[in-house]
Amino acid sequence: MELQALLATQLVLPSIPKVVALLLSELAREEPDLRKVSQLISTDPALTTRLLQLSNSGFFKLTGKINSVSESLAILGLGHVRTMAAAAA
């Protein structure tokens, strides 16, 4: 496979099942700890990538670029994070 073709293919990162389970458990609490949610997402490259891609999408029409998980959580809210985590399970 040529380098250009390899770079053009979309890489799909699988989520770490244990992290997803812990994240869903934290999100199911009455008042989830946002610091813990951020830490859990940050330990999973796939979840981090998805979260940053979503928060930087044109849907939110932001003027700047979101570069951290905590900024993404503030933009998206826990509802979007729950949906993303459930889809990764």
Contact map, one row per residue, 1 for C-alpha under 8 A:
11101100000000000000000000000000000000000000000000000000000000000000000000000000000000000
11111100000000000000000000000000000000000000000000000000000000000000000000000000000000000
11111110000000000000000000000000000000000000000000000000000000000000000000000000000000000
01111111000000000000000000000000000000000000000000000000000000000000000000000000000000000
11111111100000000000000000000000000000000000000000000000000000000000000000000000000000000
11111111100000000000000000000000000000000000000000000000000000000000000000000000000000000
00111111110000000000000000000000000000000000000000000000000000000000000000000000000000000
00011111110000000000000000000000000000000000000000000000000000000000000000000000000000000
00001111111000000000000000000000000000000000000000000000000000000000000000000000000000000
00000011111100000000000000000000000000000000000000000000000000000000000000000000000000000
00000000111110000000000000000000000000000000000000000000000000000000000000000000000000000
00000000011111000000000000000000000000000000000000000000000000000000000000000000000000000
00000000001111100000000000000000000000000000110000000000000000000000000000000000000000000
00000000000111110000000000000000000000000000010000000000000000000000000000000000000000010
00000000000011111011000000000000000000000001111000000000000000000000000000000000000000011
00000000000001111111000000000000000000000001000000000000000000000000000000000000000000000
00000000000000111111100000000000000000000000000000000000000000000000000000000000000000001
00000000000000011111110000000000000000000000000000000000000000000000000000000000000000000
00000000000000111111111000000000000000011011000000000000000000000000000000000000000000000
00000000000000111111111100000000000000000000000000000000000000000000000000000000000010011
00000000000000001111111110000000000000000000000000000000000000000000000000000000000000001
00000000000000000111111111000000000000010000000000000000000000000000000000000000000000000
00000000000000000011111111100000000010011000000000000000000000000000000000000000000010000
00000000000000000001111111110000000000000000000000000000000000000000000000000000010011000
00000000000000000000111111111000000000000000000000000000000000000000000000000000000000000
00000000000000000000011111111001100110000000000000000000000000000000000000000000000000000
00000000000000000000001111111111000010000000000000000000000000000000000000000100010000000
00000000000000000000000111111101000000000000000000000000000000000000000000000000000000000
00000000000000000000000011111111000000000000000000000000000000000000000000000000000000000
00000000000000000000000000111111000000000000000000000000000000000000000000000000000000000
00000000000000000000000000101111100000000000000000000000000000000000000000000000000000000
00000000000000000000000001111111110010000000000000000000000000000000000000000000000000000
00000000000000000000000001000011111110000000000000000000000000000000000000000000000000000
00000000000000000000000000000001111111000000000000000000000000000000000000000000000000000
00000000000000000000000000000000111111100000000000000000000000000000000000000000000000000
00000000000000000000000001000000111111110000000000000000000000000000000000000000000000000
00000000000000000000001001100001111111111000000000000000000000000000000000000000000000000
00000000000000000000000000000000011111111100000000000000000000000000110010000000000000000
00000000000000000000000000000000001111111110000000000000000000000000000000000000000000000
00000000000000000010011000000000000111111111000000000000000000000000000000000000000000000
00000000000000000010001000000000000011111111101100000000000000000000100000000000000000000
00000000000000000000000000000000000001111111101100000000000000000000100000000000000000000
00000000000000000010000000000000000000111111100100000000000000000000000000000000000000000
00000000000000110010000000000000000000011111111100000000000000000000000000000000000000000
00000000000010100000000000000000000000001111111110000000000000000000000000000000000000000
00000000000011100000000000000000000000000001111111000000000000000000000000000000000000000
00000000000000100000000000000000000000001101111111100000000000000000000000000000000010010
00000000000000000000000000000000000000001111111111110000000000000000100000000000000000000
00000000000000000000000000000000000000000000111111111000000000000000000000000000000000000
00000000000000000000000000000000000000000000011111111100000000000000000000000000000100000
00000000000000000000000000000000000000000000001111111110000000000000100100000000100100000
00000000000000000000000000000000000000000000000111111111000000000111100100000000000000000
00000000000000000000000000000000000000000000000011111111100000000000000000000000000000000
00000000000000000000000000000000000000000000000001111111100000000000000000000000000000000
00000000000000000000000000000000000000000000000000111111100100000100000100110000000000000
00000000000000000000000000000000000000000000000000011111110101001100000000000000000000000
00000000000000000000000000000000000000000000000000001111111110000000000000000000000000000
00000000000000000000000000000000000000000000000000000001111111000000000000000000000000000
00000000000000000000000000000000000000000000000000000000111110000000000000000000000000000
00000000000000000000000000000000000000000000000000000011111111000000000000000000000000000
00000000000000000000000000000000000000000000000000000000111111100000000000000000000000000
00000000000000000000000000000000000000000000000000000001010111111000000000000000000000000
00000000000000000000000000000000000000000000000000000000000011111000000000000000000000000
00000000000000000000000000000000000000000000000000000000000001111100000000000000000000000
00000000000000000000000000000000000000000000000000000001000001111110000000000000000000000
00000000000000000000000000000000000000000000000000010011000000011111001100000000000000000
00000000000000000000000000000000000000000000000000010000000000001111101100000000000000000
00000000000000000000000000000000000000000000000000010000000000000111111100000000000000000
00000000000000000000000000000000000001001100000100110000000000000011111110000000000000000
00000000000000000000000000000000000001000000000000000000000000000001111111000000000000000
00000000000000000000000000000000000000000000000000000000000000000111111111100000000000000
00000000000000000000000000000000000000000000000000110010000000000111111111110000000000000
00000000000000000000000000000000000001000000000000000000000000000000111111111100100000000
00000000000000000000000000000000000000000000000000000000000000000000011111111000000000000
00000000000000000000000000000000000000000000000000000010000000000000001111111000000000000
00000000000000000000000000000000000000000000000000000010000000000000000111111111100000000
00000000000000000000000000000000000000000000000000000000000000000000000011111111100000000
00000000000000000000000000100000000000000000000000000000000000000000000010011111110000000
00000000000000000000000000000000000000000000000000000000000000000000000000011111111000000
00000000000000000000000000000000000000000000000000000000000000000000000000011111111100000
00000000000000000000000000000000000000000000000000100000000000000000000010011111111110000
00000000000000000000000100100000000000000000000000000000000000000000000000000111111111000
00000000000000000000000000000000000000000000000000000000000000000000000000000011111111100
00000000000000000000000000000000000000000000000001100000000000000000000000000001111111110
00000000000000000001001100000000000000000000001000000000000000000000000000000000111111111
00000000000000000000000100000000000000000000000000000000000000000000000000000000011111111
00000000000000000000000000000000000000000000000000000000000000000000000000000000001111111
00000000000001100001000000000000000000000000001000000000000000000000000000000000000111111
00000000000000101001100000000000000000000000000000000000000000000000000000000000000011111
